[in-house]
């Protein structure tokens, strides 16, 4: 039996969707859909993760003082350089 490349892609897509539905934890489901690492995630998923980390860090250290604050500011600068548009302008 021969199958076309398109048919194979469709079969793989359907099988992956079945696997995704079996992942119980939403956090892990999201990671599985985007790829396990940040590098393999889509641009939209990367921005989503960056925004979540930004909000989490902002809650932990709202004043941006000290070593943690300096590291946070360096991370923000890196994100703005490598992923423009993912953080708010006032970040």
Biopython code that builds the backbone (N, CA, C, O; Angstrom):
import numpy as np
from Bio.PDB.StructureBuilder import StructureBuilder

atoms = [
    (1, "UNK", "N", (0.840, -1.179, 0.000)),
    (1, "UNK", "CA", (0.000, 0.000, 0.000)),
    (1, "UNK", "C", (0.881, 1.238, 0.000)),
    (1, "UNK", "O", (1.767, 1.375, 0.844)),
    (2, "UNK", "N", (0.644, 2.119, -0.925)),
    (2, "UNK", "CA", (1.399, 3.365, -0.996)),
    (2, "UNK", "C", (0.535, 4.507, -0.470)),
    (2, "UNK", "O", (-0.673, 4.562, -0.699)),
    (3, "UNK", "N", (1.197, 5.412, 0.242)),
    (3, "UNK", "CA", (0.496, 6.612, 0.696)),
    (3, "UNK", "C", (1.304, 7.827, 0.256)),
    (3, "UNK", "O", (2.527, 7.769, 0.128)),
    (4, "UNK", "N", (0.611, 8.898, 0.034)),
    (4, "UNK", "CA", (1.290, 10.120, -0.386)),
    (4, "UNK", "C", (1.875, 10.838, 0.829)),
    (4, "UNK", "O", (1.542, 10.540, 1.976)),
    (5, "UNK", "N", (2.732, 11.763, 0.547)),
    (5, "UNK", "CA", (3.336, 12.552, 1.610)),
    (5, "UNK", "C", (2.256, 13.297, 2.393)),
    (5, "UNK", "O", (2.326, 13.370, 3.620)),
    (6, "UNK", "N", (1.276, 13.841, 1.711)),
    (6, "UNK", "CA", (0.183, 14.572, 2.356)),
    (6, "UNK", "C", (-0.634, 13.654, 3.263)),
    (6, "UNK", "O", (-1.024, 14.045, 4.363)),
    (7, "UNK", "N", (-0.889, 12.431, 2.796)),
    (7, "UNK", "CA", (-1.636, 11.478, 3.616)),
    (7, "UNK", "C", (-0.846, 11.123, 4.870)),
    (7, "UNK", "O", (-1.412, 11.006, 5.957)),
    (8, "UNK", "N", (0.467, 10.951, 4.712)),
    (8, "UNK", "CA", (1.311, 10.642, 5.866)),
    (8, "UNK", "C", (1.287, 11.788, 6.872)),
    (8, "UNK", "O", (1.182, 11.553, 8.076)),
    (9, "UNK", "N", (1.382, 13.006, 6.395)),
    (9, "UNK", "CA", (1.310, 14.165, 7.280)),
    (9, "UNK", "C", (-0.008, 14.199, 8.037)),
    (9, "UNK", "O", (-0.034, 14.502, 9.230)),
    (10, "UNK", "N", (-1.101, 13.891, 7.351)),
    (10, "UNK", "CA", (-2.420, 13.896, 7.984)),
    (10, "UNK", "C", (-2.505, 12.816, 9.059)),
    (10, "UNK", "O", (-3.049, 13.049, 10.139)),
    (11, "UNK", "N", (-1.970, 11.641, 8.762)),
    (11, "UNK", "CA", (-1.982, 10.542, 9.740)),
    (11, "UNK", "C", (-1.182, 10.941, 10.974)),
    (11, "UNK", "O", (-1.629, 10.735, 12.102)),
    (12, "UNK", "N", (0.000, 11.511, 10.759)),
    (12, "UNK", "CA", (0.839, 11.931, 11.888)),
    (12, "UNK", "C", (0.131, 13.006, 12.702)),
    (12, "UNK", "O", (0.154, 12.969, 13.933)),
    (13, "UNK", "N", (-0.493, 13.956, 12.029)),
    (13, "UNK", "CA", (-1.215, 15.028, 12.718)),
    (13, "UNK", "C", (-2.331, 14.458, 13.586)),
    (13, "UNK", "O", (-2.495, 14.863, 14.737)),
    (14, "UNK", "N", (-3.094, 13.521, 13.037)),
    (14, "UNK", "CA", (-4.195, 12.921, 13.796)),
    (14, "UNK", "C", (-3.681, 12.144, 15.001)),
    (14, "UNK", "O", (-4.271, 12.206, 16.080)),
    (15, "UNK", "N", (-2.595, 11.421, 14.823)),
    (15, "UNK", "CA", (-2.028, 10.661, 15.939)),
    (15, "UNK", "C", (-1.506, 11.591, 17.025)),
    (15, "UNK", "O", (-1.688, 11.320, 18.212)),
    (16, "UNK", "N", (-0.867, 12.674, 16.637)),
    (16, "UNK", "CA", (-0.379, 13.640, 17.619)),
    (16, "UNK", "C", (-1.529, 14.277, 18.386)),
    (16, "UNK", "O", (-1.426, 14.493, 19.594)),
    (17, "UNK", "N", (-2.612, 14.577, 17.700)),
    (17, "UNK", "CA", (-3.776, 15.153, 18.372)),
    (17, "UNK", "C", (-4.336, 14.188, 19.406)),
    (17, "UNK", "O", (-4.750, 14.604, 20.488)),
    (18, "UNK", "N", (-4.351, 12.897, 19.078)),
    (18, "UNK", "CA", (-4.821, 11.891, 20.043)),
    (18, "UNK", "C", (-3.932, 11.876, 21.277)),
    (18, "UNK", "O", (-4.420, 11.795, 22.404)),
    (19, "UNK", "N", (-2.621, 11.955, 21.055)),
    (19, "UNK", "CA", (-1.685, 11.954, 22.179)),
    (19, "UNK", "C", (-1.870, 13.202, 23.026)),
    (19, "UNK", "O", (-1.852, 13.127, 24.254)),
    (20, "UNK", "N", (-2.047, 14.349, 22.381)),
    (20, "UNK", "CA", (-2.229, 15.607, 23.108)),
    (20, "UNK", "C", (-3.454, 15.553, 24.011)),
    (20, "UNK", "O", (-3.438, 16.098, 25.115)),
    (21, "UNK", "N", (-4.501, 14.907, 23.556)),
    (21, "UNK", "CA", (-5.722, 14.814, 24.350)),
    (21, "UNK", "C", (-5.530, 13.960, 25.594)),
    (21, "UNK", "O", (-6.276, 14.107, 26.563)),
    (22, "UNK", "N", (-4.547, 13.074, 25.584)),
    (22, "UNK", "CA", (-4.330, 12.193, 26.730)),
    (22, "UNK", "C", (-3.433, 12.817, 27.789)),
    (22, "UNK", "O", (-3.332, 12.285, 28.894)),
    (23, "UNK", "N", (-2.772, 13.943, 27.477)),
    (23, "UNK", "CA", (-1.907, 14.600, 28.453)),
    (23, "UNK", "C", (-2.803, 15.272, 29.485)),
    (23, "UNK", "O", (-3.568, 16.170, 29.132)),
    (24, "UNK", "N", (-2.731, 14.861, 30.762)),
    (24, "UNK", "CA", (-3.690, 15.322, 31.754)),
    (24, "UNK", "C", (-3.505, 16.765, 32.216)),
    (24, "UNK", "O", (-4.495, 17.475, 32.388)),
    (25, "UNK", "N", (-2.290, 17.212, 32.418)),
    (25, "UNK", "CA", (-2.037, 18.526, 32.984)),
    (25, "UNK", "C", (-2.002, 19.576, 31.878)),
    (25, "UNK", "O", (-1.246, 19.417, 30.920)),
    (26, "UNK", "N", (-2.801, 20.655, 31.976)),
    (26, "UNK", "CA", (-2.816, 21.684, 30.926)),
    (26, "UNK", "C", (-1.451, 22.303, 30.670)),
    (26, "UNK", "O", (-1.124, 22.638, 29.532)),
    (27, "UNK", "N", (-0.648, 22.458, 31.729)),
    (27, "UNK", "CA", (0.688, 23.028, 31.545)),
    (27, "UNK", "C", (1.515, 22.137, 30.625)),
    (27, "UNK", "O", (2.177, 22.626, 29.710)),
    (28, "UNK", "N", (1.476, 20.831, 30.872)),
    (28, "UNK", "CA", (2.239, 19.905, 30.051)),
    (28, "UNK", "C", (1.638, 19.782, 28.656)),
    (28, "UNK", "O", (2.358, 19.577, 27.679)),
    (29, "UNK", "N", (0.328, 19.906, 28.568)),
    (29, "UNK", "CA", (-0.326, 19.844, 27.259)),
    (29, "UNK", "C", (0.174, 20.991, 26.388)),
    (29, "UNK", "O", (0.481, 20.799, 25.211)),
    (30, "UNK", "N", (0.254, 22.178, 26.968)),
    (30, "UNK", "CA", (0.748, 23.332, 26.233)),
    (30, "UNK", "C", (2.188, 23.153, 25.795)),
    (30, "UNK", "O", (2.555, 23.524, 24.680)),
    (31, "UNK", "N", (3.002, 22.585, 26.672)),
    (31, "UNK", "CA", (4.394, 22.346, 26.324)),
    (31, "UNK", "C", (4.508, 21.306, 25.221)),
    (31, "UNK", "O", (5.348, 21.424, 24.329)),
    (32, "UNK", "N", (3.669, 20.300, 25.284)),
    (32, "UNK", "CA", (3.714, 19.254, 24.264)),
    (32, "UNK", "C", (3.289, 19.804, 22.905)),
    (32, "UNK", "O", (3.836, 19.415, 21.873)),
    (33, "UNK", "N", (2.319, 20.704, 22.910)),
    (33, "UNK", "CA", (1.853, 21.280, 21.653)),
    (33, "UNK", "C", (2.886, 22.235, 21.067)),
    (33, "UNK", "O", (3.014, 22.332, 19.846)),
    (34, "UNK", "N", (3.613, 22.932, 21.908)),
    (34, "UNK", "CA", (4.567, 23.922, 21.424)),
    (34, "UNK", "C", (5.952, 23.325, 21.212)),
    (34, "UNK", "O", (6.813, 23.980, 20.625)),
    (35, "UNK", "N", (6.182, 22.137, 21.661)),
    (35, "UNK", "CA", (7.519, 21.572, 21.655)),
    (35, "UNK", "C", (8.044, 21.646, 23.071)),
    (35, "UNK", "O", (7.607, 22.489, 23.855)),
    (36, "UNK", "N", (8.964, 20.784, 23.400)),
    (36, "UNK", "CA", (9.415, 20.713, 24.788)),
    (36, "UNK", "C", (10.336, 21.859, 25.176)),
    (36, "UNK", "O", (10.431, 22.191, 26.358)),
    (37, "UNK", "N", (11.007, 22.464, 24.224)),
    (37, "UNK", "CA", (11.926, 23.525, 24.582)),
    (37, "UNK", "C", (11.460, 24.860, 24.011)),
    (37, "UNK", "O", (10.663, 24.921, 23.075)),
    (38, "UNK", "N", (11.977, 25.903, 24.598)),
    (38, "UNK", "CA", (11.639, 27.257, 24.171)),
    (38, "UNK", "C", (12.053, 27.476, 22.719)),
    (38, "UNK", "O", (11.345, 28.131, 21.954)),
    (39, "UNK", "N", (13.208, 26.922, 22.347)),
    (39, "UNK", "CA", (13.735, 27.116, 21.000)),
    (39, "UNK", "C", (12.808, 26.556, 19.931)),
    (39, "UNK", "O", (12.756, 27.085, 18.821)),
    (40, "UNK", "N", (12.079, 25.497, 20.251)),
    (40, "UNK", "CA", (11.206, 24.851, 19.279)),
    (40, "UNK", "C", (9.773, 25.371, 19.311)),
    (40, "UNK", "O", (8.935, 24.948, 18.514)),
    (41, "UNK", "N", (9.497, 26.280, 20.223)),
    (41, "UNK", "CA", (8.141, 26.814, 20.339)),
    (41, "UNK", "C", (7.874, 27.820, 19.218)),
    (41, "UNK", "O", (8.800, 28.412, 18.663)),
    (42, "UNK", "N", (6.607, 27.998, 18.902)),
    (42, "UNK", "CA", (6.222, 28.998, 17.905)),
    (42, "UNK", "C", (6.443, 30.391, 18.501)),
    (42, "UNK", "O", (6.586, 30.536, 19.715)),
    (43, "UNK", "N", (6.470, 31.404, 17.646)),
    (43, "UNK", "CA", (6.664, 32.772, 18.128)),
    (43, "UNK", "C", (5.564, 33.179, 19.097)),
    (43, "UNK", "O", (5.828, 33.843, 20.099)),
    (44, "UNK", "N", (4.337, 32.783, 18.802)),
    (44, "UNK", "CA", (3.217, 33.120, 19.690)),
    (44, "UNK", "C", (3.383, 32.448, 21.051)),
    (44, "UNK", "O", (3.116, 33.061, 22.084)),
    (45, "UNK", "N", (3.819, 31.201, 21.052)),
    (45, "UNK", "CA", (4.033, 30.478, 22.309)),
    (45, "UNK", "C", (5.188, 31.092, 23.085)),
    (45, "UNK", "O", (5.130, 31.192, 24.310)),
    (46, "UNK", "N", (6.239, 31.505, 22.379)),
    (46, "UNK", "CA", (7.374, 32.153, 23.049)),
    (46, "UNK", "C", (6.911, 33.432, 23.737)),
    (46, "UNK", "O", (7.260, 33.681, 24.891)),
    (47, "UNK", "N", (6.130, 34.239, 23.032)),
    (47, "UNK", "CA", (5.622, 35.483, 23.630)),
    (47, "UNK", "C", (4.740, 35.187, 24.838)),
    (47, "UNK", "O", (4.805, 35.886, 25.849)),
    (48, "UNK", "N", (3.931, 34.168, 24.730)),
    (48, "UNK", "CA", (3.057, 33.778, 25.846)),
    (48, "UNK", "C", (3.893, 33.415, 27.070)),
    (48, "UNK", "O", (3.594, 33.843, 28.184)),
    (49, "UNK", "N", (4.942, 32.625, 26.855)),
    (49, "UNK", "CA", (5.822, 32.221, 27.964)),
    (49, "UNK", "C", (6.576, 33.421, 28.527)),
    (49, "UNK", "O", (6.727, 33.545, 29.742)),
    (50, "UNK", "N", (7.046, 34.302, 27.652)),
    (50, "UNK", "CA", (7.777, 35.489, 28.094)),
    (50, "UNK", "C", (6.872, 36.376, 28.938)),
    (50, "UNK", "O", (7.286, 36.848, 29.997)),
    (51, "UNK", "N", (5.637, 36.610, 28.484)),
    (51, "UNK", "CA", (4.700, 37.440, 29.236)),
    (51, "UNK", "C", (4.392, 36.833, 30.595)),
    (51, "UNK", "O", (4.306, 37.549, 31.592)),
    (52, "UNK", "N", (4.228, 35.517, 30.640)),
    (52, "UNK", "CA", (3.947, 34.843, 31.910)),
    (52, "UNK", "C", (5.122, 34.999, 32.873)),
    (52, "UNK", "O", (4.930, 35.275, 34.057)),
    (53, "UNK", "N", (6.342, 34.820, 32.357)),
    (53, "UNK", "CA", (7.523, 34.965, 33.209)),
    (53, "UNK", "C", (7.658, 36.407, 33.682)),
    (53, "UNK", "O", (8.003, 36.658, 34.836)),
    (54, "UNK", "N", (7.386, 37.354, 32.786)),
    (54, "UNK", "CA", (7.473, 38.767, 33.152)),
    (54, "UNK", "C", (6.511, 39.086, 34.291)),
    (54, "UNK", "O", (6.899, 39.722, 35.271)),
    (55, "UNK", "N", (5.268, 38.649, 34.169)),
    (55, "UNK", "CA", (4.266, 38.923, 35.203)),
    (55, "UNK", "C", (4.653, 38.261, 36.524)),
    (55, "UNK", "O", (4.488, 38.854, 37.590)),
    (56, "UNK", "N", (5.161, 37.046, 36.454)),
    (56, "UNK", "CA", (5.576, 36.327, 37.668)),
    (56, "UNK", "C", (6.737, 37.053, 38.351)),
    (56, "UNK", "O", (6.720, 37.248, 39.566)),
    (57, "UNK", "N", (7.736, 37.449, 37.575)),
    (57, "UNK", "CA", (8.896, 38.139, 38.139)),
    (57, "UNK", "C", (8.516, 39.511, 38.682)),
    (57, "UNK", "O", (9.042, 39.945, 39.707)),
    (58, "UNK", "N", (7.605, 40.189, 37.996)),
    (58, "UNK", "CA", (7.173, 41.512, 38.436)),
    (58, "UNK", "C", (6.485, 41.427, 39.809)),
    (58, "UNK", "O", (6.633, 42.316, 40.647)),
    (59, "UNK", "N", (5.732, 40.340, 40.018)),
    (59, "UNK", "CA", (5.074, 40.148, 41.319)),
    (59, "UNK", "C", (6.101, 39.867, 42.413)),
    (59, "UNK", "O", (5.971, 40.360, 43.533)),
    (60, "UNK", "N", (7.128, 39.071, 42.084)),
    (60, "UNK", "CA", (8.133, 38.709, 43.080)),
    (60, "UNK", "C", (9.023, 39.886, 43.457)),
    (60, "UNK", "O", (9.418, 40.013, 44.616)),
    (61, "UNK", "N", (9.342, 40.740, 42.503)),
    (61, "UNK", "CA", (10.276, 41.827, 42.749)),
    (61, "UNK", "C", (9.799, 43.103, 42.049)),
    (61, "UNK", "O", (10.387, 43.509, 41.046)),
    (62, "UNK", "N", (8.742, 43.740, 42.562)),
    (62, "UNK", "CA", (8.162, 44.902, 41.880)),
    (62, "UNK", "C", (9.062, 46.136, 41.865)),
    (62, "UNK", "O", (8.881, 47.012, 41.019)),
    (63, "UNK", "N", (10.023, 46.224, 42.780)),
    (63, "UNK", "CA", (10.862, 47.421, 42.854)),
    (63, "UNK", "C", (12.090, 47.354, 41.967)),
    (63, "UNK", "O", (12.683, 48.391, 41.670)),
    (64, "UNK", "N", (12.492, 46.164, 41.533)),
    (64, "UNK", "CA", (13.666, 45.963, 40.676)),
    (64, "UNK", "C", (14.957, 46.432, 41.332)),
    (64, "UNK", "O", (15.853, 46.927, 40.649)),
    (65, "UNK", "N", (15.061, 46.283, 42.651)),
    (65, "UNK", "CA", (16.294, 46.630, 43.351)),
    (65, "UNK", "C", (17.105, 45.375, 43.626)),
    (65, "UNK", "O", (16.565, 44.269, 43.662)),
    (66, "UNK", "N", (18.402, 45.555, 43.818)),
    (66, "UNK", "CA", (19.272, 44.454, 44.194)),
    (66, "UNK", "C", (19.672, 43.598, 43.010)),
    (66, "UNK", "O", (19.385, 43.915, 41.855)),
    (67, "UNK", "N", (20.338, 42.514, 43.329)),
    (67, "UNK", "CA", (20.849, 41.607, 42.303)),
    (67, "UNK", "C", (19.709, 41.036, 41.467)),
    (67, "UNK", "O", (19.798, 40.987, 40.240)),
    (68, "UNK", "N", (18.648, 40.607, 42.126)),
    (68, "UNK", "CA", (17.512, 40.044, 41.397)),
    (68, "UNK", "C", (16.919, 41.078, 40.440)),
    (68, "UNK", "O", (16.558, 40.754, 39.308)),
    (69, "UNK", "N", (16.822, 42.308, 40.900)),
    (69, "UNK", "CA", (16.297, 43.375, 40.053)),
    (69, "UNK", "C", (17.188, 43.637, 38.855)),
    (69, "UNK", "O", (16.702, 43.845, 37.743)),
    (70, "UNK", "N", (18.503, 43.626, 39.085)),
    (70, "UNK", "CA", (19.445, 43.842, 37.983)),
    (70, "UNK", "C", (19.344, 42.710, 36.961)),
    (70, "UNK", "O", (19.357, 42.952, 35.754)),
    (71, "UNK", "N", (19.245, 41.492, 37.444)),
    (71, "UNK", "CA", (19.119, 40.357, 36.534)),
    (71, "UNK", "C", (17.816, 40.436, 35.746)),
    (71, "UNK", "O", (17.783, 40.123, 34.556)),
    (72, "UNK", "N", (16.758, 40.849, 36.406)),
    (72, "UNK", "CA", (15.463, 40.997, 35.745)),
    (72, "UNK", "C", (15.546, 42.060, 34.653)),
    (72, "UNK", "O", (15.026, 41.867, 33.554)),
    (73, "UNK", "N", (16.199, 43.177, 34.956)),
    (73, "UNK", "CA", (16.344, 44.241, 33.963)),
    (73, "UNK", "C", (17.175, 43.768, 32.768)),
    (73, "UNK", "O", (16.870, 44.118, 31.628)),
    (74, "UNK", "N", (18.215, 42.980, 33.016)),
    (74, "UNK", "CA", (19.029, 42.439, 31.913)),
    (74, "UNK", "C", (18.195, 41.477, 31.069)),
    (74, "UNK", "O", (18.306, 41.464, 29.843)),
    (75, "UNK", "N", (17.360, 40.673, 31.732)),
    (75, "UNK", "CA", (16.489, 39.745, 31.007)),
    (75, "UNK", "C", (15.514, 40.520, 30.126)),
    (75, "UNK", "O", (15.288, 40.149, 28.974)),
    (76, "UNK", "N", (14.937, 41.591, 30.661)),
    (76, "UNK", "CA", (14.000, 42.421, 29.890)),
    (76, "UNK", "C", (14.691, 42.990, 28.648)),
    (76, "UNK", "O", (14.132, 42.963, 27.552)),
    (77, "UNK", "N", (15.909, 43.502, 28.829)),
    (77, "UNK", "CA", (16.650, 44.064, 27.698)),
    (77, "UNK", "C", (16.904, 42.994, 26.636)),
    (77, "UNK", "O", (16.793, 43.258, 25.439)),
    (78, "UNK", "N", (17.242, 41.803, 27.078)),
    (78, "UNK", "CA", (17.486, 40.694, 26.147)),
    (78, "UNK", "C", (16.220, 40.315, 25.392)),
    (78, "UNK", "O", (16.252, 40.078, 24.184)),
    (79, "UNK", "N", (15.112, 40.259, 26.111)),
    (79, "UNK", "CA", (13.835, 39.910, 25.472)),
    (79, "UNK", "C", (13.452, 40.973, 24.454)),
    (79, "UNK", "O", (13.035, 40.646, 23.342)),
    (80, "UNK", "N", (13.589, 42.234, 24.821)),
    (80, "UNK", "CA", (13.230, 43.308, 23.892)),
    (80, "UNK", "C", (14.087, 43.259, 22.629)),
    (80, "UNK", "O", (13.615, 43.578, 21.538)),
    (81, "UNK", "N", (15.342, 42.858, 22.782)),
    (81, "UNK", "CA", (16.247, 42.773, 21.640)),
    (81, "UNK", "C", (15.923, 41.560, 20.764)),
    (81, "UNK", "O", (15.910, 41.666, 19.537)),
    (82, "UNK", "N", (15.664, 40.422, 21.385)),
    (82, "UNK", "CA", (15.478, 39.170, 20.646)),
    (82, "UNK", "C", (14.035, 38.853, 20.277)),
    (82, "UNK", "O", (13.790, 38.114, 19.323)),
    (83, "UNK", "N", (13.070, 39.405, 21.023)),
    (83, "UNK", "CA", (11.653, 39.124, 20.794)),
    (83, "UNK", "C", (10.849, 40.422, 20.890)),
    (83, "UNK", "O", (10.034, 40.579, 21.800)),
    (84, "UNK", "N", (11.070, 41.347, 19.963)),
    (84, "UNK", "CA", (10.367, 42.624, 20.048)),
    (84, "UNK", "C", (8.850, 42.438, 19.980)),
    (84, "UNK", "O", (8.330, 41.623, 19.218)),
    (85, "UNK", "N", (8.174, 43.214, 20.794)),
    (85, "UNK", "CA", (6.718, 43.170, 20.795)),
    (85, "UNK", "C", (6.117, 42.219, 21.807)),
    (85, "UNK", "O", (4.901, 42.209, 21.994)),
    (86, "UNK", "N", (6.940, 41.424, 22.460)),
    (86, "UNK", "CA", (6.402, 40.464, 23.434)),
    (86, "UNK", "C", (6.113, 41.095, 24.791)),
    (86, "UNK", "O", (5.243, 40.621, 25.522)),
    (87, "UNK", "N", (6.831, 42.157, 25.133)),
    (87, "UNK", "CA", (6.632, 42.799, 26.425)),
    (87, "UNK", "C", (5.974, 44.159, 26.225)),
    (87, "UNK", "O", (6.103, 44.761, 25.159)),
    (88, "UNK", "N", (5.277, 44.641, 27.233)),
    (88, "UNK", "CA", (4.668, 45.958, 27.123)),
    (88, "UNK", "C", (5.755, 47.031, 26.993)),
    (88, "UNK", "O", (6.891, 46.822, 27.419)),
    (89, "UNK", "N", (5.409, 48.166, 26.411)),
    (89, "UNK", "CA", (6.377, 49.248, 26.188)),
    (89, "UNK", "C", (6.967, 49.782, 27.481)),
    (89, "UNK", "O", (8.117, 50.219, 27.506)),
    (90, "UNK", "N", (6.187, 49.752, 28.559)),
    (90, "UNK", "CA", (6.671, 50.291, 29.835)),
    (90, "UNK", "C", (7.514, 49.301, 30.632)),
    (90, "UNK", "O", (7.905, 49.601, 31.760)),
    (91, "UNK", "N", (7.799, 48.137, 30.074)),
    (91, "UNK", "CA", (8.601, 47.125, 30.787)),
    (91, "UNK", "C", (10.047, 47.567, 30.862)),
    (91, "UNK", "O", (10.882, 46.856, 31.421)),
]
sb = StructureBuilder()
sb.init_structure("model")
sb.init_model(0)
sb.init_chain("A")
sb.init_seg("    ")
for serial, (resi, resn, name, xyz) in enumerate(atoms, 1):
    if name == "N":
        sb.init_residue(resn, " ", resi, " ")
    sb.init_atom(name, np.array(xyz, "f"), 0.0, 1.0, " ", f" {name:<3s}", serial, name[0])
structure = sb.get_structure()
